[in-house]
């Protein structure tokens, strides 16, 4: 991945963090306040931050894929990370497994995301390129992270599709449900007893086939963005949908 580099921020470092940085092969920041940055340094920080905005594919401490979306302004949302992916959707995910929210900040030569559940993720430029590391809840962020892996930044329409959504179901008497789309093509919801599925892109439309037999399509086109079409199990997928609804992305 090209275009990533250090921000050039002037940060004083303690001996313990310098030792950790030497171990990881990167420059480690500290919690000591940095000296006021010049306008040039602030501009460099802003440019670095923009490079990290977007959707990332990383893995947890059990090597389960999860996705991170970093928004402008410091907000971050994880997608199916806490408990991994249980049995490919054979049972419900917990609310925490669906997603967690956090805040990101520039940290060292990357960004650190601190989540509400106590985990911290760090995406940075290491010796071998873009790297991901995590600290467990309660673990000092000045110690060696609990796990390391590759960080991959997603792009294009697939990156636009990955995330957490609120879908109104076909049945008007039922409340909206949560749906998650992962970058590996898996989908999950909290409405079906068997809550998994798979999704694919057909031009600018996300097509989700759920284990339950339902099919949901979601438009990513500008004029009909997040418009949903549901087909009940056993209905003709080429025929009229069972219901048309409007979805929303959770941010």
Secondary structure as GFF3:
##gff-version 3
##sequence-region A 1 251
A	DSSP	alpha_helix	15	24	.	.	.	ID=ss1
A	DSSP	alpha_helix	39	52	.	.	.	ID=ss2
A	DSSP	beta_strand	54	59	.	.	.	ID=ss3
A	DSSP	beta_strand	65	70	.	.	.	ID=ss4
A	DSSP	beta_strand	75	79	.	.	.	ID=ss5
A	DSSP	three_ten_helix	86	89	.	.	.	ID=ss6
A	DSSP	alpha_helix	95	98	.	.	.	ID=ss7
A	DSSP	beta_strand	99	107	.	.	.	ID=ss8
A	DSSP	beta_strand	110	115	.	.	.	ID=ss9
A	DSSP	beta_strand	120	126	.	.	.	ID=ss10
A	DSSP	beta_strand	129	135	.	.	.	ID=ss11
A	DSSP	beta_strand	147	150	.	.	.	ID=ss12
A	DSSP	beta_strand	152	153	.	.	.	ID=ss13
A	DSSP	alpha_helix	156	161	.	.	.	ID=ss14
A	DSSP	beta_strand	163	167	.	.	.	ID=ss15
A	DSSP	beta_strand	177	181	.	.	.	ID=ss16
A	DSSP	beta_strand	186	189	.	.	.	ID=ss17
A	DSSP	beta_strand	196	202	.	.	.	ID=ss18
A	DSSP	beta_strand	205	210	.	.	.	ID=ss19
A	DSSP	beta_strand	215	219	.	.	.	ID=ss20
A	DSSP	three_ten_helix	222	224	.	.	.	ID=ss21
A	DSSP	beta_strand	227	231	.	.	.	ID=ss22
A	DSSP	beta_strand	243	246	.	.	.	ID=ss23
A	DSSP	beta_strand	248	249	.	.	.	ID=ss24
###
